[in-house]
Amino acid sequence: MKKQRGVTLVALVITVILLLILASIGFYYGNNVIKQANLESLKTDMLLIQAKAKEYVEEATFKMGINPDDAKKEQAREEVYITMAKLKKLSQATTEDSLNIPNGITTNDNFYYVTREALKEMGIENIETGENAGEYLIEFDENNATAEIYNTKGYGGKYSLTEIDKIEE
């Protein structure tokens, strides 16, 4: 009689279990790499917008001059943020702008949102916006010559660049 050779059922089960363990480890770490890449992409896009926004806030501050009155501030904002940068005042957003502003973002009159036209004007039109990527908002502070960038989709419940910068994964 011939001796039967082959893989026993026990060896097959152990091999399948080992492959499943290795696949789950690979899936877990691959998922983390994808999440980290998405976070870095969002940060990069927000930093690009912030760099341009700082140029605009400095231009507006220069046009306002020293001790500007409210009319002069509004004129400089209109001239720089809306006319030059092609931003849209958040308070004047319409339903067709389809902005889903999360509860975590408290807006005021210093908020502008970044339109596709504004991204083109800034020279960074390759930044994705819309339902999948969210919209970008800028809060200008001429007193401190700063601009805070927000994303309406956010990441992990964080929406501003300052908050997202602090995320360590």
C-alpha positions as CSV (number, residue, x, y, z in Angstrom):
1,M,0.0,0.0,0.0
2,K,1.1,3.5,-0.8
3,K,1.8,6.0,1.9
4,Q,-0.6,9.0,1.7
5,R,1.1,12.3,1.7
6,G,-0.5,15.7,1.9
7,V,-1.5,18.6,4.1
8,T,-3.3,17.6,7.2
9,L,-6.4,19.5,8.2
10,V,-4.6,20.8,11.3
11,A,-1.7,22.2,9.3
12,L,-4.2,23.8,6.9
13,V,-6.2,25.5,9.7
14,I,-3.0,26.8,11.3
15,T,-1.8,28.2,8.0
16,V,-5.1,30.0,7.4
17,I,-5.1,31.4,10.9
18,L,-1.6,32.8,10.5
19,L,-2.5,34.3,7.2
20,L,-5.6,36.0,8.7
21,I,-3.5,37.4,11.6
22,L,-0.9,38.8,9.1
23,A,-3.7,40.2,6.9
24,S,-5.4,42.0,9.8
25,I,-2.1,43.5,11.0
26,G,-1.4,44.7,7.5
27,F,-4.9,46.1,7.2
28,Y,-4.6,47.9,10.5
29,Y,-1.3,49.6,9.7
30,G,-2.3,50.3,6.2
31,N,-5.5,52.0,7.4
32,N,-3.4,54.2,9.8
33,V,-1.1,55.2,7.0
34,I,-4.1,56.3,4.9
35,K,-5.5,58.3,7.8
36,Q,-2.2,60.0,8.4
37,A,-1.8,60.8,4.7
38,N,-5.3,62.4,4.6
39,L,-4.5,64.4,7.7
40,E,-1.2,65.6,6.2
41,S,-3.0,66.5,2.9
42,L,-5.6,68.5,4.8
43,K,-2.9,70.3,6.8
44,T,-0.9,71.1,3.7
45,D,-3.9,72.5,1.9
46,M,-4.8,74.7,4.9
47,L,-1.2,75.9,5.2
48,L,-1.2,76.9,1.5
49,I,-4.4,78.9,2.0
50,Q,-3.1,80.4,5.2
51,A,0.1,81.6,3.5
52,K,-2.0,83.4,0.9
53,A,-4.5,84.7,3.5
54,K,-1.6,86.3,5.5
55,E,-0.6,88.2,2.4
56,Y,-4.2,89.5,2.1
57,V,-4.5,90.5,5.7
58,E,-1.3,92.4,5.6
59,E,-2.5,94.2,2.4
60,A,-5.8,95.1,4.1
61,T,-4.0,96.3,7.3
62,F,-1.8,98.5,5.1
63,K,-4.8,100.0,3.3
64,M,-6.6,100.6,6.6
65,G,-3.7,102.7,7.9
66,I,-3.3,103.8,11.5
67,N,-6.4,104.0,13.7
68,P,-8.9,103.4,11.0
69,D,-12.6,104.0,11.5
70,D,-15.2,101.4,10.8
71,A,-15.9,102.7,7.3
72,K,-12.2,102.6,6.3
73,K,-11.9,99.0,7.7
74,E,-14.9,97.9,5.7
75,Q,-13.7,99.6,2.5
76,A,-10.2,97.9,2.9
77,R,-11.8,94.5,3.5
78,E,-14.1,94.9,0.5
79,E,-11.2,96.0,-1.7
80,V,-8.7,93.3,-0.6
81,Y,-10.7,90.2,0.5
82,I,-13.6,90.4,-1.9
83,T,-12.4,92.3,-5.0
84,M,-8.7,91.3,-5.0
85,A,-8.8,87.8,-3.4
86,K,-12.3,86.9,-4.7
87,L,-13.4,85.6,-1.3
88,K,-17.0,85.7,-0.3
89,K,-18.3,87.1,3.0
90,L,-19.7,84.2,5.0
91,S,-22.7,86.3,6.2
92,Q,-23.6,86.8,2.5
93,A,-23.5,83.1,1.6
94,T,-26.6,81.8,-0.2
95,T,-28.2,78.3,-0.3
96,E,-26.5,77.6,-3.6
97,D,-23.1,78.0,-1.9
98,S,-24.1,74.8,0.0
99,L,-21.9,75.4,3.0
100,N,-22.4,72.9,5.9
101,I,-20.9,74.8,8.8
102,P,-20.4,72.5,11.7
103,N,-21.5,73.5,15.2
104,G,-17.8,73.7,16.3
105,I,-17.3,76.8,14.1
106,T,-18.7,80.1,15.5
107,T,-18.7,82.6,12.8
108,N,-18.7,86.4,12.8
109,D,-18.3,89.2,10.2
110,N,-14.6,88.5,9.9
111,F,-15.3,85.1,8.2
112,Y,-14.9,84.6,4.5
113,Y,-15.2,81.4,2.5
114,V,-12.8,80.4,-0.2
115,T,-14.5,80.0,-3.6
116,R,-13.1,78.1,-6.5
117,E,-12.4,81.5,-8.1
118,A,-10.5,82.6,-5.0
119,L,-8.3,79.4,-5.1
120,K,-7.6,80.2,-8.7
121,E,-6.7,83.8,-7.9
122,M,-4.4,82.5,-5.1
123,G,-2.7,80.2,-7.6
124,I,-3.6,77.1,-5.7
125,E,-6.6,75.8,-7.7
126,N,-5.5,72.2,-7.3
127,I,-6.9,72.2,-3.8
128,E,-10.0,70.0,-3.7
129,T,-13.2,71.5,-2.2
130,G,-16.8,70.3,-2.1
131,E,-18.7,67.5,-0.5
132,N,-15.8,65.1,-0.1
133,A,-13.1,67.6,1.0
134,G,-15.2,70.3,2.7
135,E,-15.1,74.0,2.2
136,Y,-12.4,76.3,3.5
137,L,-13.1,79.4,5.6
138,I,-10.8,82.2,6.6
139,E,-11.2,84.3,9.7
140,F,-9.2,87.5,9.3
141,D,-7.8,89.4,12.3
142,E,-6.3,92.7,11.1
143,N,-5.3,93.8,14.6
144,N,-2.9,90.9,14.9
145,A,-2.3,90.5,11.2
146,T,-3.3,86.9,11.3
147,A,-5.7,84.6,9.5
148,E,-7.1,81.4,10.9
149,I,-8.1,78.7,8.4
150,Y,-11.1,76.4,8.9
151,N,-12.3,73.3,7.0
152,T,-16.0,72.5,7.2
153,K,-15.4,68.8,7.1
154,G,-12.6,68.9,9.6
155,Y,-10.6,66.0,10.9
156,G,-11.6,64.1,14.1
157,G,-13.9,66.9,15.3
158,K,-11.3,69.6,14.8
159,Y,-11.9,72.3,12.2
160,S,-9.3,75.0,12.5
161,L,-5.7,74.7,11.3
162,T,-4.5,75.5,14.9
163,E,-6.5,72.5,16.3
164,I,-5.6,70.2,13.4
165,D,-1.9,71.1,13.8
166,K,-2.0,69.7,17.3
167,I,-3.3,66.3,16.3
168,E,-0.5,63.6,16.7
169,E,-1.3,60.2,15.2
